Amino acid sequence: MLLIFFFFFSHQIFIMMLF
């Protein structure tokens, strides 16, 4: 559960870094 949340959070940061 926590791993999925961490993955989702990391994905959001990755998108923010792209733009």
Beta strands, then each sheet from edge to edge (+ up, - down):
end
